[in-house]
Amino acid sequence: MHDYISGIQQVGIGVTDAHASMYRYRDLFGTEVLIFDDVAHARLMTQYTGGEVHERRAILAMNLAGGGGFEIWQYKSRTPVAPPAPPAYGDYGINAPKIKCRDIAETHAYYTSGGVWVSSIQVNPKGEQHFWVKDHYGNVFNIVRGWHWFQQKSNLTGGVSGAVIGVKDMDRAISLYRDVLGISETVYDVTGSFTDNPGSEPVNCRRVLLKKPQSGKGGFGKLLGSIEIELVQVHDRQPVVTFANRYWGDCGFIHLCFDVINMDALKNLAVEKGFGFSVDSQNSFDMESAAGRFCYIESPEGTLIELVETHRVPVLKKLGLYINLKKRNLEKPLPDWMVKMLAFSKVK
């Protein structure tokens, strides 16, 4: 199996107030390191924004304990549109990012006392404990046990380690995540009625959990860690497309982004497997002081998978210090001390 993916870089979250959300996610999930805060026009995404170029603000914040971050995304040229009803478990699209924690019981107690909606502790088909939390917009997050950590900080949680995704065609979805993205370990593939979901009723569905261990490859592979993708295909109702009649960037989980080591090789493989890129910036694209080549694959049910080959990351913006990955082997991990320097850019 190939190794073109070094980890989950971020999940995109469409919001109505990026500035306020940046602080709320910092307090809720420890995403206190600011990678970029960029206001620009989304010129390459017009096929997902009604054929028009819209201005947006995008903020990328991360938790250096380990895991992917949040790209907090707000339209500036139009009012973001919320879904007509909260997405249900198994609806087509990203149902919930998976957030890793060190201890399920301790983390559950923390959120229970924190004034947010929290489910009971549940057990998945493998016998692993997990639970669900809602943010200030009603978005759902799945809290799971994490096994790979970049820093042994006091944080109860790390960042994004995966996602729960509602799919239309399970076998086709498996081909995308396993054969194209290389998330090749099948933890379980089960069909039945399950109660370990954010709702109050059992759901009849097929569930497949795929994992990819931390490979250590890629400049930020050690920070991003392992990947866990849970695919859900419901059988007892017709799922709703979470972004039906709305734009990419509207309220909710807009994309899942993977950090890519070799974009050209991954693109060739994706085309070979029948998953052509719907967007390709071709060259390096600036996001404030960060830069990289970004592309998109659209899954059969419409979930947008973002792929970023990172070229430049700011370390000390005020001093003009950057990590330039284009001048080094993209497979080679950065020294730990260099990645830890990202902590100098805090959400303030």
N, C-alpha and C positions, 0 to 999 in steps of 0.2 A: 504494500500500500504506500502511496506517495505521501509526502509531508510538506505540502505547499502552504498549510495553515499553521500559524504559530499559536493561535488562541483567539478568543473573542475580544475584539478591541473595545466595542461599546454597543449598547442598544440605544436607538434613537427614540426619544420621547417628545411628541408634539404637545406643547403647552400653550396656555394663554398669557403667561407671564414668566419669561425665562429667568429674569433677575431674581424674583421671589423663589422660584422653583430650585434654583441653584443652591440656596441656603437650606431649603427644606430637605433636599436630597442629601446635603452634607450632614444635617442633623439626624436624618433617618437611617442613612446607609454609610456614612463616613466618607463620602466622595469629596474630600477636602482639597485635592490637588487640582489646580486649574491648568489645563493644557493649552486651551485657546478660548477666546471670546471674540467671535467674528461676526460682523454685519456685512452682508453682501447680497448679490442677486444670484438666485439658483438657476443659472442659465442652461445647465445641462439636464435639468429635470422636468422640462416643460411637458413631456408626455404624461407626467403624473401630476401636473399642476394646471390642468385645463388649457394647455397650449399657450399659456402666458408665462412670462418671466416674472417671478415674484421676489421681493426683497425679504430676507429673513435674518434672524439672529441665531447663531449656533454657539453653544457653550459645551466644551468637553471637560468633564471633571472625573477624577479617578480616586480610588482608594489604594494606597500603596501597600496595604497588607497583602494585596494580590487579587487578581481578577480584572475583568473588563470594567469600563466606565459607563457614564451616561452622556450621550449627546443630547443636550436639552435644546429643543428647536422651537422657535416661535416665528410665525409670519409677522412681518412688519407692514406689508402692503395690503393685507386683508385680515379680516377677523377669523381666527381659527374656529373650525366647526367641530363640535363634540358629536359622538355617535348618538343616534336617537334613543338608544338604551344601552346600558352597560354590556359589553361583550360577555357571552356565556362560555363556560368551559367547552372546548371543542369547536367554537366558531372559527371560521377560516381566518388565519393570521396568527400573530404573536399573542397568545393568551396571557403569558406572564414570564418575565425574566426570572431566572433562577439566581438567587443571591446566596453565596456561601457563608456559613457561620462556623464558629469553633465548637459550640456546644448548643444543641437544640433546646434543651430545657432552660438553660440560662438565658438564651436569646429570646425564647418565647416569653419568659417572665419579664424581660426588659420591655418588649413591645406591649405586652398586656398592661403594663403600668404607665405606658407612654401616651395614652390618649388617642391611639389609632385603632382601626378595626383589625382584629387578629382572629384567625380561626383556631380551633382546637389543634393539638398536635395529632397528626395523622400518620398512617403507615402505608408506604407504597407497595406494589407487588413483590418487591425484593425483601420487604421487611424493614426498610429504612424509614426513619422518622422524618417528617417535614411538616411545614405549616405555611399559611398564607397571610399576607399583610396587604392592606390597601393604603395608597398614598393620599395626598390632599385632593387629588382629582378623581379618586375612586379606581385608579389603575391597580391591578393585582400583581403582587410579587410572590414568588415561591421561595421560601427559606429552606435551604438544604444544608446538610453537613458538608463542609469543605475539607479536602485532604491535602491540597497543595497551597502553601503560603510563601509569599516573597519576604515578608517581614513578620517577626513575632511581636507585633504591636499589641496594645491593650484592646484594640477594636474587637467587639463581639462579632462583627461581620466583615467580610471582604467585599469585593465587587461582584460583577456579573460572571457566573460560571456556566451559564447555559440559558435555555428557554423552553417553555411549554408552547407548542405550536399546533394549532388546529389545522388538519390537512384534509384535502378532498380525495386524494388517491394515495393510500399508504405506500404501496409498492413503488410508485413513482417518486414519492417524497424520500423514501429510503435511498433510492438511487442518487438523488441530489446530495443528501447529507453524508451518506456513506461513500459512494463511488466517486463523487466529484470533490466534496470538501474533506474527505478522508477521516470522518468520524466513524470509525469502522467497528468498534467493539459493541456487540449487541448484549445489553445487560438483561433485558427481558423483551418478549414479544407476546403479549397476552390479550385475550378477548374475553369480555364478561361485563358484569355490572359492578361499578366501583364507586365507593363513597368518599375517597380521599381527594376531594376537589373543593374549590372555593364555595360551591353552592350547598344547598341543604338536602338535595335529592340524589339518589344513585344515578349514575350515567352509564348507559350501555354503549360500549365502545371498544375499539382496538387500540392498545397503547404499546408503543415501541420506545424503549430508552436506549439511546446510542451514546457511547462515551469515547473520548480520545484522551489518553493520558498526556500529561505535560511532557513535551518532547525535548525541551531545552533549546530548540532551534529558534532562530529569529532574534533580532535585537532585543525585543521585549517579551520573548517567550517565557522566561522565568517569572516575570511579573504577571502575565496574563493567565498562566496555569492551564489546567485541564479543561475539557469541554464536555458538557452534558446536555444533549438535546432530547426532549421527550415529545414524540409525535402522537397526536390524538385524533382518531377518526371516529366520530360518533355514529351510532346506528339507529337510534330511536327518534330522531328528529332531523329536520333540514337545517343545517348550520347557516348562520348569517355571515356574509363577507364583512369583516370588521370595518373596512374602508369603502364600502359600497356608497356611491354618490358623494364621496368626499375626496379630498386631495391628500396625496402624500404630504406629510407635515402638519395635517390637522391633528386634533387631540387624540392621544393614544400612542401605542408602540408602533412607530413608523417603519423601522427596519432593524435587522440584526446584522451587526458588522463584524467581519472576521479580518484579522491581521494576516496579510499574505506575504510569503517569502519570494515567490516567483510568479508574477501575474501572467506573463506570456505563456508559461507552461500550464498554469491553471486554466487560462482561457482556452487553450487548445484542447485540454481534457474535457472542459465543460461542453464545448461544441461537439466533440466526439460522442458525448453521452446525451446529446440532444438538448442542452441547456445553454443556448447562446446568450451573450451578454446583451442586456437591453440598454445599458449606458456604459460608456468607456471614455474617461477623460483623456485617454491616450498618453498624455504627458503629465508631468507633475502639476498638481493643482494646489494653490495656496489657500489655507484656512488660517487667517491672521498670520502668525509667525510660524505655524506648522505647514507642512506640505507633503503631498503624496499623490500617487495615481489612484483614482477611485473608480470602481465599476459596480454594476448591479446585475444580479440574476433574479428573474421573477419566477417564483415557484408556480406549480400548476394552479393552486388556489389563489394566487395573487400576493403571497407574502414576499416582501422585498428583502433580498439578501445583499447587503453591501460588502464589498471587498476593497480593502485598502492596502496598497503596498507603500509603507511609510518611508518617506525620504528625508524629512527634516522635522525635529522636535525641539522646541525651545526649552532651555534649562534655566538660564537667568536672563529674562527678556531685557531688563534694565541695562544689563552689561553687554547685551548682544551676543550671549553665549548660546550655541545650538549644538545639538547632536545631528551630524550629517551622515545618514546611513548610506547614501549613494556612493560614498567614498570607501566603503568597506563591504566585506562579504555579508550579504543579507541573511545568510543562514547562521552566522556567528553571533552568539548572545553578547550583549553589551556587558561590561563589568558591573557588578552589583552597585559599586559606589557611584557609578555614573547614572544609573537609573534612579538611585536614591536622591540624586540632586534635583529631581523633579519636585521634591518636597519644598523647595525654596519658593515655588509659585503656589501660594495658598489662596483658597477662596476667602476673600476678606470683605 
